[in-house]
Amino acid sequence: MIYLDNAATSYPKPPQVIEAVVRCLSEQGANPGRGAYPMALAASRVIFEAREAIAELIGASDAADVVFTLNATDGLNLALKGLLSPGDHAIASAVEHNAVLRPLSALAGRGVAVETARCAHDGTIDLDHLEALIRPNTRLIVTLHASNVLGTLLPAAEIAALAKRHGVLYVLDAAQTAGSISLDVGELGADVVVFSGHKGMLGPMGTGAAWISPRVEVRELRQGGTGGESERTEQPSTRPDRYESGTLNTPGIAGLGAAARFILEQGVAAISEREATLAQRLLAGLVSVPGVTVYGPPPGSPRVPVISINVAGMDAHELAFLLDKEHGIAARSGLHCAPSAHAVAGTLETGALRFGVGFFNTEDEIDCALSAVAAIAEDAGRRIG
């Protein structure tokens, strides 16, 4: 199999990640923060070291501001529902994932006003329109860092600066960029940065993290046991305990910590360069295939390694089926949990076929994918010709 669905979840994982998960289950299987015997302390150390590695990776000055979550969706629910109240106003971009759209929809039913900033056909955001939407009661702006459909990079630092000028909070969904694009939370200027562990971070599914600025007070979504201040019925206010009630996914976090250390060793710049080179190779080839429509920024423009296409005369699901069955290529078709982005691209009714390039892909795999799409498109062209 040629795996080109890394935008959904990365595969394969670095061997260090698998080893860390197995070691945790076999040697560090006690409950972290709940005991003073050696195995419990070893489990606590796993959590501590993973948090420190992630803090180093994203430039966080205090690892206590890094909160472990189930995934990016969990982190976004924490940020949006922990910051917005009835009467508040929130602004999102027009290319958001359902991880943002659905929590905002739920909040709109509770009295939060929500508006959408325009995006161009290729996913680039209209910053003037975004700024014009700000009201006196605007509480926050939330955008993704990169579109999981179009590959478009949004100018996060510019949006953060705009928000700051107006005294508005900025929540950044970095699910498609963490691990692949340099993320320095100090330089970005966002107030909350959320990401999953299983995509560019190269970690296990069911893991993620949220960095919450020390300047920001976010209401926790859950209360319960944290291993500390157990004599109190109130939830602890200290970080990260406030946001991590219940037993953590220690094996998953062990794998995520190993993944973060792997990325630090490789260097985010090197990972980004490799993925960009492969993605541009794929993009340049796809735009030259007759009958293929490519969405998002044109070749040479900054983007993440996510490329969506359609083939004339063919349903996107049929294209995915043929790539799999005839060429052994795994890619994802449909709306990718981002109908808003597809509406912007003009593919809401049809969906699209998405390639997600990852660090472990090769040039040969990219060339095989190009040959496969060309062959399928040629056959489709004959059918409709």
MARBADREN-130320 format. One record per atom (N, C-alpha, C, O): x, y, z. Coordinates in steps of 0.1 Angstrom, whole numbers, plus 5000, padded with zeros to 4 digits. Layout:
# residues N
XYZ ...
# end
This chain:
# residues 385
500849885000 500050005000 500950135000 501850135007 500550224992 501150354992 500150445000 499050474996 500650495012 499750565021 499850715019 500850775021 498750775014 498750915011 497450975018 496751055012 497250935030 496150985038 496651045051 495951035062 497851105051 498451155063 497751275069 497951315080 496851345061 496151455067 495051405076 494551485085 494651285075 493651225084 494451165096 494051205108 495451085094 496351045105 497650995098 497550935088 498751025105 500050985099 500250835100 499950775110 500950785090 501350645090 502550625080 502450685069 503550555084 503650485096 504150575107 504450695105 504150525120 504650595131 506150565132 506550455129 506950665138 508350625140 508450505150 507650495159 509450425148 509550305157 509650345172 509150275180 510250465175 510350505188 508950525195 508850505207 508050565187 506650585192 506050455197 505450445208 506150355188 505650215191 506350165203 505650105212 507650175204 508450125215 508050195228 507950125238 507750325228 507350395240 506050345245 505850335257 505050325236 503750275240 503850135246 503250115257 504550045240 504749915245 505449915259 505049845268 506549995260 507250005272 506350055284 506450005295 505550155280 504650205291 503650105295 503450085307 503150025286 502149925290 502749815298 502149755306 504049785294 504649665301 505449695313 505649615322 505949825314 506849855325 506449975334 506949995345 505550055328 505150185335 503650195336 503050295335 502950075339 501550065338 500750115349 499450095349 501350175359 500550225371 499950355367 500150415357 499050405377 498350525375 499250645378 499750655389 499450745369 500350855371 499750955381 498550985381 500550995391 500151095400 499251045411 498751125419 499150915412 498250855422 499050765432 498350705441 500350755431 501050665441 502450705441 503050775432 503150665452 504550705454 505450585453 506650595455 504950465448 505750355446 506450365432 505950445423 507450285429 508350305417 507550305404 507850395395 506650215402 505950215389 505050335387 504950385376 504350375397 503550495396 504450625394 504050705386 505550625400 506450745398 507050735383 507250845377 507250615378 507650605364 506650655355 506950715345 505350615357 504250665349 504150815349 503950885339 504350875361 504351025363 505451085355 505251195349 506551015355 507751065347 507451065332 507851165325 506750965327 506350965313 505551085309 505751145299 504551115318 503651235315 504551365316 504451445307 505351375326 506151495327 507151515315 507251625310 507751405311 508751425300 508051445287 508651525279 506851395285 506151425273 505651565272 505751635262 505251615284 504851755285 505951855282 505851955275 507151815288 508351905286 508751905271 509152005266 508651785264 509051775250 508151855241 508651925232 506851855244 505951925236 506152075238 506052155229 506352115251 506552255254 507852305246 507752415241 508852225246 510052265238 509752275223 510252365217 508952185218 508652185204 507852305200 508052355189 506952355208 506152465204 506552605211 505952705209 507752595217 508252725223 507552775235 507552895238 506852685243 506152725255 507152745266 508052655268 507152855273 508052885284 507752805296 508652785304 506552765298 506152695310 505352565305 504252585300 505852445308 505252325304 503852305311 503052235305 503652375322 502352355329 501152415320 500052385323 501552505311 500452555302 500152465291 499252495283 500752345290 500452245280 499552145286 499852075296 498352135281 497352045286 497051925277 496851955265 497051805282 496851695273 495351675271 494451695280 494951655258 493551635254 493451505247 494351435244 492151465243 491951345236 492351365221 492751265215 492251485216 492551515202 492351665200 492151735210 492451705188 492351855185 490851895188 490652005193 489951805184 488451835186 488251865201 487451955205 488751775210 488551795224 489151925229 488551995237 490351955224 490952085228 490152205223 490152305230 489652195211 488852315206 487552325214 487052435216 486952215218 485752225226 486052295240 485352375245 487252255245 487652315258 487852465256 487352545264 488552505245 488852645243 487552725240 487352835247 486752675231 485552755227 484452755238 483952865241 484152645244 483152635255 483652695268 482952735277 485052695269 485652745282 485852895281 486152955292 485652955270 485953105268 484653185265 484553295268 483653115258 482553185253 481353175262 481153065268 480553275264 479353275272 478253345265 478453415255 476953315269 475853385262 476053535262 476453595271 475753595250 475953735248 477253765241 477453885236 478153675241 479453695234 479253675219 478353625214 480253735212 480353725197 481653655193 482653695198 481553555184 482753485179 482853495164 481753495157 484053495159 484253495144 485153375141 486153355147 484753305130 485553195125 485753225110 485153315104 486753145104 486953165090 485953075082 485252995088 485853095069 484953025060 485452885056 484852815048 486652845061 487152715057 487352625069 488252535069 486652645080 486852565092 486452425091 485552385083 487052345099 486652205101 485452195111 485152285118 484752085110 483652065119 484052065134 483152085143 485352045137 485852055151 485652195156 485552215168 485552295147 485252435151 483752465149 483052525157 483252425137 481852455133 480852405143 479852475146 480952275147 479952215155 479952265169 478852295175 481052285176 480952355189 480452495188 479652535197 480752565178 480152705176 478652695174 477952785179 478252595166 476852585164 476052555177 475052605179 476652465185 476052435198 476052565207 475052585214 477152635206 477152765214 476152865209 475652945217 475952865196 474952965190 473552935196 472753025197 473352805198 472052765204 471952815219 470852805225 473052855225 473052895239 473253045240 473453095251 473053115229 473153265230 474453325226 474653445228 475353255220 476553315214 476353345200 475953265192 476653465196 476553505182 477853465174 478953485179 477653405162 478753355155 478653415140 477653415134 479853465136 479853515122 481153455115 482053405121 481153465102 482153395094 482853495085 482253575078 484153495085 485053585077 485153515063 485453395062 485053595053 485153545039 486553485036 487553535041 486553385027 487753325022 487553325007 486453295001 488653334999 488653324985 488553184981 488553094989 488353164968 488153024962 489352934966 489152814967 490552984968 491652894971 491852884986 492852824991 490952944994 491052935008 491753045016 491753045028 492253145009 492953255015 491853345022 490853365016 492153395034 491153465042 491253615038 492253675035 490053675039 489953825037 490053895050 489153895058 491353945053 491553995066 490754125068 490354155080 490554205058 489754325059 488254295064 487754355072 487754185058 486354145062 486354095076 485454115084 487454015079 487553965093 487554085103 486754075113 488354185100 488354295110 487054375110 486654425121 486454385099 485154455098 484054385106 483054455110 484154255109 483154185116 483254205131 482354175139 484354255136 484654275150 483654375156 483454485151 482954335167 482054415174 482554445188 483554395193 481854535195 482254565209 482154435218 482954425228 481254345215 481054225223 481854105217 481653985222 482754125207 483454015202 484453965212 485254035217 484353835215 485153775226 486353705220 487453715225 486153635208 487353565202 487153545187 486053545182 488253525181 488453475167 489053335168 489953315175 488453245160 489053115159 489253075144 488353095136 490453035141 490752985128 491652865128 492352845138 491552785117 492552685116 493852745111 493852865106 494952685113 496252725108 496452695093 497052765085 495952575089 495952535075 494752455072 494252375081 494152465060 492952395057 493252245054 494252215047 492452165060 492652015058 492051975044 492151855040 491452065036 490952035023 491752105012 492152035003 492052225014 492752305004 494252325006 494952354997 494752295018 496152305021 496652445023 497752475026 495652535023 495952685024 496452715038 495852675048 497552785039 498052835052 497452975055 497553065047 496752985066 496253115070 497353195078 498153135085 497353325077 498353405083 498053425098 497553525103 498453325106 498053315120 498653435128 497953495136 499953465125 500553575133 499853715130 499653795139 499453735117 498653855114 497353855120 496853965125 496653745121 495353735127 495453765142 494653835148 496553705148 496753725162 496953875165 496453925175 497753935157 498054085159 496754165157 496554255165 495954125147 494654195145 493754185158 493154275162 493754055163 492854035174 493354115186 492554175194 494654115188 495254185199 494954335199 494654405209 494954395187 494654535185 493254575190 493054685195 492354475189 490954495192 490654435206 489454445210 491654385213 491354325226 490554205225 489754175234 490754125215 489954005212 490953885214 492053885210 490453775219 491253655220 491353575207 490453595198 492353505205 492553425192 492853285196 493853255203 492053195191 492153045192 492652985179 491953015169 493752915179 494352865167 494252705167 494752645176 493652655156 493552515154 494752475145 494752495133 495752415151 496952375144 497052225141 498152165141 495852165139 495852015137 496651975125 497251875125 496652065114 497352025102 498752085101 499452065091 499252155111 500552215111 501552165122 502752165119 501052125133 501852085144 502751975140 502251865135 504051985142 504951885138 505551895124 506651845121 504751965115 505251985102 505652125098 506452145089 505052215106 505352365104 505852415117 505252375128 506852505117 507352565129 506152635137 505552715131 506052595150 505052655158 505652715171 506052635179 505852845171 506352905183 505252985189 504953095184 504752945200 503553005206 503853155210 502953235210 505053175214 505453315218 505453405206 505053525207 505953355195 505953445183 504653455176 504253555171 503853345176 502553345169 501653455176 500953525168 501553455189 500753555195 499253505198 498453585203 498953385195 497653325198 497453305213 498453295220 496253305217 495953285231 495753135235 496053095246 495253065226 495152915228 495552855214 495152895204 496452755215 496852675203 496552525206 497052475216 495752465197 495352335199 495852245187 495852295176 496252125190 496652035180 496351885184 496351855196 496251805174 496151655176 497551595177 498451655172 497551475182 498851405183 499051305172 500151265170 498051275164 498151165155 498351205140 498451115132 498451335138 498651375124 500151405122 501051315124 500551535119 501951565118 502751545130 503951545129 502151535141 502951505154 503451365154 504351335162 502951275145 503451145144 503151055156 503750945157 502251095164 501951015177 500750925175 500150915164 500250865186 499150775185 497850845184 497750965188 496850775179 495450835179 494950845194 495550785203 494050935196 493450955209 494351035218 494251035230 495251115212 496151205219 496051345213 495751355201 496451445220 496451585216 496851675227 497151625238 496951805224 497351895234 496752035231 496552065219 496652115241 496252255240 497252335248 497452305260 497852435242 498652535249 497652655253 497152715244 497552685265 496752795270 497652905276 498352875285 497553015270 498453125275 498153155289 497053145294 499253185297 499053215311 498253335313 497753365325 498053415303 497253545304 495753515303 494953595306 495353385299 493953355296 493453265307 494053165311 492153285311 491453205320 490453125312 489453185307 490552995311 489652905304 488952815314 489552755322 487552815313 486852725322 487052585318 487052555306 487252495328 487452355325 486052295321 485052345326 486052195313 484852125309 484452015318 483351965319 485451955326 485251845334 485851875348 486851945349 485151815358 485751815371 485851675376 485151585372 486851655385 487051515390 488451495397 489051595400 488851375398 490051345405 491251385396 491251365384 492251445403 493451495396 494751445403 495851465398 494551375414 495751325421 496251425431 497151385439 495751545431 496251645440 495151725446 494051725440 495351785457 494351865465 493051785467 491951835466 493151655469 492051565470 491151595482 489951545482 491551675492 490751705503 489651805500 488751835507 489851875488 488851975484 487851925475 488051835467 486551975476 485551935466 485552015454 484951985444 486252135455 486352215443 487452175434 488452115438 487352195421 488352165411 489652245414 489452365416 490752185414 492052265415 492152375405 491652355393 492652485408 492852595398 494252595392 494452665382 495152515397 496452505391 496552425378 495752335376 497452475370 497652405357 498752305358 499652325366 498752195351 497652155342 496552075348 495552025342 496552055362 495651965369 494152005366 493251925365 493952135365 492552195363 491852125351 490652105351 492652095341 492052055328 492251905325 491951855315 492851835335 493151695332 492551595343 493251505348 491251615345 490551525355 490551385350 490351355338 490651285359 490651145355 491951095351 492951175349 492050965349 493250905345 493650935331 492750925322 494850985329 495251015315 495550895307 495850785312 495550915294 495950805284 497550795285 498150835275 498050735295 499450735297 500250665286 501250715281 499750545281 500550485269 500450575257 501450585250 499350635254 499250725243 500150845244 500850895235 500150905256 501051025259 502550985259 503351065254 502850855263 504250805261 504650815247 505750855243 503750765238 503950765224 504050905218 504950935210 503250995223 503251135218 504551205223 505151275215 504951175235 506251225239 507451175231 508351255227 507451055228 508450995219 508451055205 509451085199 507151085200 507051145187 507551285187 508251335178 507251365198 507751505199 509351505200 509951585194 509951405207 511351395207 511951365193 513051415190 511251275186 511651235173 511651365164 512651385156 510651445165 510551565156 511651665160 512251725151 511851675173 512951765178 514351715172 515151805168 514551585172 515851535167 515951555152 517051595147 514851535144 514851555130 514951705126 515651745117 514251785134 514151925131 512951955123 512751895113 512052045129 510852075122 511152135108 510352105098 512152215107 512552265094 512852165083 512452175072 513552055087 513851945078 512651875074 512451835063 511751845084 510551775081 509651855072 509151805062 509551985074 508752075066 509252085052 508552075042 510552085050 511152095037 510951965029 510651975017 511051855036 510851725029 509451715024 509151675013 508451745033 507051735030 506651825019 505951795010 507251955020 506952055009 507452014996 506752024986 508651954996 509251914983 508351804976 508151804964 507951704984 507151594979 505751644975 505251604964 505151734983 503851794979 503951874966 503051864958 504951954965 505152034953 505351944940 504851974929 506051834942 506251734931 504851684927 504551674915 504051644937 502751594934 501851694928 501151664918 501851814933 501051924928 501351964914 500451974906 502651974911 503052014898 502651904888 502351934876 502751774892 502351674883 500851664880 500351644869 500051694891 498651684890 498051794881 497051764873 498551914882 498052024874 498252004859 497652074851 499151914856 499451894842 498751774836 498851744824 497851704844 497151594839 495851644833 495051704840 495551614820 494251654814 493051594822 493051474825 492051674824 490851624831 490951634846 489951604852 492051674852 492151684866 492051834871 492751924865 491151854880 491051984887 491651984900 491351894909 492552074903 493252084916 492752204923 492652314917 492552184936 491952294944 493052354953 494052284956 492852474958 493752534967 494752624960 494652644948 495852664968 496852754962 497552694950 497752564950 498052764941 498752714929 500152664933 500652704943 500752594924 502152544927 503052664930 502952774924 503952644939 504852744943 504452834955 505152904961 503152824958 502552904969 502752834982 502752704982 502952904993 503052835006 501752755009 500652805007 501952635014 500852545017 501352435026 502552405027 500452355032 500752235038 500652125028 499952145018 501152005030 501151895020 499851825019 499751705020 498751905016 497451855014 496951895001 496952024998 496551804992 496151844979 494851764975 494751644976 493851844972 492551784968 492251804953 492551914947 491651704947 491451704933 490051644929 489451574938 489651664917 488551584911 488951554897 489751624890 488451444891 488751404878 487351414870 486351374874 487451484858 486251504850 485551374847 486151284843 484251374849 483451264845 483451154856 483051044853 484051174867 484151074877 483851124891 484251234895 483151044899 482851074913 484051054921 484850964918 484251144931 485451134939 485551004947 486650954948 484450944951 484550814957 484950704948 485750614951 484550714935 484950614925 486450624923 487150524921 486950754922 488450774921 489150714932 490250644930 488750734945 489350674956 489350524955 490350454959 488250464951 488050324950 489150264940 489750164942 489250334928 490150284918 491550294922 492450204919 491950404929 493250424934 493650314943 494750264943 492750274951 492950164961 493050034954 494049954956 491949994947 491849854942 492849834930 493349714929 493049924922 493949904910 495349944912 496249894905 495650034922 496950084923 497550084937 498650114939 496750034947 497250014960 497550154967 498450154975 496850254964 497050394969 495950424978 494750424974 496250464991 495250505001 495150655001 496050725004 493950704997 493650844998 492150865002 491450765002 491750975006 490450995012 489551085003 489951184998 488351035001 487351114993 486251155002 486051105013 485451254997 484351305004 484451455008 485051535001 483851485020 483851625024 484851655035 485051765040 485551545040 486651555050 486351635062 487151705068 485051615067 484551685079 484751835078 484851905089 484751895066 484952035064 484052085053 484552135043 482652085055 481852125044 481952275041 481752315029 482352355050 482552495048 483652515038 483552605029 484752445039 485852455030 485452415016 485952475006 484752305015 484252255002 483252354996 483252374984 482452425004 481652534998 482452644992 482152694982 483552674999 484452784994 485052734981 485252814971 485452604980 486152554968 485152524957 485552504945 483852524960 482852484950 482652334948 482152294938 483052254958 482952114958 481952054968 482051934972 481052134974 480252094984 479251984979 478951884987 478851984967 477951884961 478651764957 478151654957 479951774953 480651664947 481651604957 482051484955 482151674966 483351634974 484551634966 484551684955 485651574971 486851574963 487751454969 487451394979 488751424961 489751324965 490951394971 491551484965 491351364983 492451434990 493651344992 493551234996 494851394988 496051334991 496751405002 496751535003 497151335012 497851395024 499251335024 499451215028 500251415020 501651365020 502251375034 502051465041 503151275037 503751275050 505251255049 505851235039 505851265061 507351265062 507951135057 509051135052 507151025058 507750895054 507450855039 507750745035 506750945032 506550915018 507850935010 508750995015 507850874998 509050884989 508650944976 507550954972 509750984968 509451034955 508850934946 508050964938 509350804948 508750694940 507250684942 506450654933 506850694955 505450684958 504650804951 503550784946 505150914952 504551034945 504351004930 503351034925 505450954924 505350934910 504350824906 503750834896 504250724915 503250614913 501850674914 500950644906 501650764923 500350834924 500050914912 498850914907 500950984907 500751064895 500450974883 499551004875 501150864881 500850774870 499450714872 498750704862 499150684884 497750624886 496650724883 495750684876 496750844887 495750944884 495750974869 494650984864 496850984863 496851004848 496150894841 495450914831 496450764845 495750654838 494250654840 493550634831 493850684853 492450684856 491750804848 490650784843 492350914848 491851034841 491751014826 490751054820 492750944821 492650914806 491550824803 490850844793 491350724811 490250624809 488850704811 487950674803 488750784821 487550864823 487250954811 486150974807 488351014806 488151104794 487651024782 486851084774 488050904780 487650824769 486150794770 485350794761 485750774783 484250734785 483350854783 482250834777 483850974786 482951094784 483251154770 482451244766 484251104763 484551164750 483651114739 483851154728 
# end
